[in-house]
Amino acid sequence: MHVHSAFSFLEGASLPRDLIKQAAAVGISTVALTDVHRISGIVTFLDEARQFGVRAVVGAEVDLENLGRLIVLVPDTDSYGNLVSLLSESHLKSPRLKPRVTWEMLERWGPGLVALTGDRMGVIGQAWFQRQKGQIASILDRLTQIFERHNLFIEMAANYLPGDGAFFHALTDLSEWKNIPTIATSAAHYAEKKDFGTFDLLTCIRAGKKIEDIGPERHLNAENYLKPWSAIETALSHWPEALRNTLQLAERLESPNILNQRYAPHFTLPPHVSAEVYLGELVKKGAKRRYGEKIKKVWPRIQHELRIIEDSGFTEYFLVVWDVTRFAQERHIRFAGRGSAADSVVAYCLGITGVDAFSRNLLFERFMSPERQEMPDIDIDFDTRYRDQVITYVQKRYGEDHVARVATYQTFRQRSALREVGKVLGFPIAELDRLAKSLPESSFEGILTRWQEIPELRQYPENQKLKTVLQWASKIERLPRHIGTHLGGVVISKHPLSQISPLELSQKGVQIIQFDKRDVETLGLLKLDLLGLRTFTAVDITVQALAEDKPNFSYDAIPLHDAATYEQLQKGDAIGVFQLESPAQRALALRLQPDHWEDIVASLALIRPGPIKGNMVDPFIARRRGQEPVSYLHPALEPILSRTYGVVLFQEQVIAIASTLAGFTPGEADSLRRVMTHARSSEDMQEIGTMFKDKAQDLGVSAEVADAVFQQIVGYASYGFNEAHAAAFAETAYRTAYLLTHHPTEYFMGLLNAEPLGYYPVDVLVVEARRREVTIFPMDINQSDVGVKKEGKQILRIGLGFIKHLGSELAAHIVHNRPKEEFHSPRQLQELGLNMAQIMATIRLGAWDNVNSSRETLIEELMMPQGLYLKSRIGPSHSISAKLQNIWDYQYCGFGQHQQWLDPWRQYLQSQGFVSISALQQMKTGRFARCVGLLIRPHRPPTRSGKIVVFFSLLDETGILEARLSSQGYQQFGHLLFGPTTRIIMVGGRMENRGMDVRIITPWSHPDMPKMAREGDK
């Protein structure tokens, strides 16, 4: 009746499913989940309980005034809303993260709920042990008035704590005096006794204690586990009345029927018009616009989709989504629908997506099907700057009580678990940080078993102590740490959300529900993902800049067959292009040589872990390039697979194959695809295979062909990508490639002003812009805007907002308050609220170099008492070396606004035999060469062989080099690439197609660098 899960945030050590599994294992028939002020774990809890035959009771533990905690339980479905409302009010009317229930709230929502007085942290226990026994009678009287005697119980927690005997006797006396029954619990905080160590560790994290510290927060023993009933009977054998009452209450409580409901949104319709008619009219109007005279051909497909939408009860949902996109269109906010919604012709006609599902022969059942009866999932990307404006519109349009953001649960990830556990175990923060950055992308178990095989970990001498940290960190990995806000998930319901889920405020003051996106769907709430895409921000800035010289330019009218754009992609020249700029995508382009639209769509699907592991890339390229014949196992497969050269690349193709060859309905075929993707046991595969082959043979397909086709789709089904999603992204990918090719100055202005947005940091973008003959001017106190601005045909100037620790708001304040006669003294920035360090940064970055004064004079004046100025403003200026300027640029901006880091060292590097990256890329394949560069994004992606191969980029002032380090090389040099590394390295290796097979790596620095760094710190 009193059980905490990990959703009590550091007060529980087990996930809800583990609690249910343990309950079933030890024969517990009824379990109540009572997390602290939340019910976030109940969806999994209820679902698992149904599967294991355990009665699951929903409840929560709440803080009552300043008196202590109270357990409140939901006895039936009708009372569920009372608990939700109580929790909502406690969160919304209390300081964030400090929810508290008042007596008034309890009086409002308590009737109908069941209440337990709690363990030693409860309202009775706190009064008893803090010597405030005089309050106990009045507390019980008030609770009795609210809950009535049949719904109020005095709790006895069987935890073998010192003083339990006297305390339980006192509770029995209170029970007899006030005629309130006692009840037995284990006040569980973890599933099994062996989990106590993990719970104690979490307690130390919560209390900010080290493992050797003693404090009242830490439990005295390991008795707060989910005890079997026999253990509770033993512990409370002297209080049989409490045991009898517990069994009786367990029989009375019911699992609330709250899963798989349907909470549709409400859309305000014109008078006397139904939602179905209104949606049909909108779709017909959109279809005429999209298809013109071809509408008759498309209309049967549209009617089919509308029928499924109506029968599934999602008509108003589609109207809401249309309304949101209409709002964005009217305000010229750039957006695009993506994901499986792009499989819908209705969504295309409504303007929700830009993918023509009819022309591409995409299957609607990948998105929605009568058989699956799942919630439709529509994702829409908006220009990030205006995404919150769209969400605000939704909240106002549909009501604050009916709209909320979806939660996310920030879990302990590998690095955060390591850091938290390490602090508790007393490891220095700096050492933990180095270790965390050294961890490879693997499970803790894998790391511990392969410690000596991981070069970046072998460098630590005290590895046994560090292994201990990792062992304990593995215990808390993936447990929820705190609640967060989903990037764009919004739920809309015609029912008040405060009756469905508790509401609380996020850190930014946004109202969120207590369930994540998976649980939202299981509950039956309809979710709409309104996401922010910074690429659209970059595009919009680019288009606005182009409009000054090209007023007729239209981004949406960019031709899709531009030869120059494809030529750039074929060279792997795509840094800054949406979805195509990563090293893997650029390497694919060199091999694939894309020259038409479908190549872009396929590229987005191919560079994924699944296709790479499933060996889909090589066959596709070979067939695309004509190096391998395109063949089909059955003539009926040609229309389905012709665009992908006979390779099953997309999930929609799996559905189409099952429908065409074996007569599956589209919904059945998608269910087959989902089972093949998620449940790949041999028994499931055999059952599915038999069904597929039998149905195919019934349609005249030979047993041999049916078996061969099934084996082919088995091989690819788990790796296949959503074609609708790839097509949706391909449009933006191609168009940004066009902008990069034809309008690099404006496009880099957009990219830099939308940072952070892509694969590469600003430093790479600036080098790439210069390589494309765009001149970069450093920031100027009297010329710069907040962001990057265009100052000429091929000139960009860096904005003040790029100064670290200044921020866009303060930069905007400077620009807005810039005098007409311009700034002439750094003192003026003091008057605008900048501190000395911020002003000094502007001087060192050269922002005052165009003012008629030397840097030394400006600094000297800045240091003088307020009101005093130097008589002579012009003085001798000591020239600042390019190397020292670089130190300041990277220190205060993080990139080379005057020149890239290695530019001033090029002459020395050449004298030492090091080749620039641009020169390397002109070398013949197989040549050995050495170069020096800044290390960019080392990573260890999954490989087909399972061996660890490292990929990284090197940057110098001439460009970027993609490098590959073999598994043997990783063992030798991996410690230089991960963890406590230097940013500048020397590499030597054999040249490949525009890349390098690295054979040697060493840190690189010039003897003068430490001296320069000291000068920079002065």
JOKAUR-V716436 format. One record per run of one state. SS is the DSSP state (H for helix, E for strand, C for the rest). FROM is the first residue (numbers start at 0). TO is the last residue. Records with the same first field share a line. If there is no record, write none. Layout:
BEGIN
SS=FROM-TO, FROM-TO
END
This chain:
BEGIN
C=0-1, 3-4, 8-14, 25-28, 36-40, 52-53, 64-66, 73-75, 92-99, 101-101, 109-112, 116-120, 129-131, 147-147, 157-162, 178-180, 185-186, 188-188, 190-191, 207-223, 225-227, 235-238, 252-261, 263-273, 312-313, 330-333, 343-343, 349-351, 353-362, 366-376, 398-401, 411-412, 424-427, 438-442, 449-449, 453-453, 458-461, 476-478, 492-495, 499-501, 505-509, 513-515, 523-523, 525-525, 549-553, 557-561, 570-581, 592-595, 606-607, 613-615, 624-633, 644-648, 662-664, 678-680, 698-701, 717-719, 721-721, 742-742, 753-760, 771-773, 777-787, 792-793, 797-798, 802-805, 816-825, 831-834, 844-853, 863-880, 892-901, 911-915, 920-926, 939-948, 956-957, 965-965, 977-982, 991-993, 1003-1007, 1017-1017
E=2-2, 29-35, 54-63, 67-72, 100-100, 113-115, 121-121, 151-156, 181-184, 187-187, 189-189, 224-224, 262-262, 334-337, 352-352, 377-382, 402-410, 479-491, 502-504, 510-512, 524-524, 526-532, 649-649, 720-720, 774-776, 788-791, 794-796, 927-938, 949-955, 958-964, 983-990, 994-1002
H=5-7, 15-24, 41-51, 76-91, 102-108, 122-128, 132-146, 148-150, 163-177, 192-206, 228-234, 239-251, 274-311, 314-329, 338-342, 344-348, 363-365, 383-397, 413-423, 428-437, 443-448, 450-452, 454-457, 462-475, 496-498, 516-522, 533-548, 554-556, 562-569, 582-591, 596-605, 608-612, 616-623, 634-643, 650-661, 665-677, 681-697, 702-716, 722-741, 743-752, 761-770, 799-801, 806-815, 826-830, 835-843, 854-862, 881-891, 902-910, 916-919, 966-976, 1008-1016
END
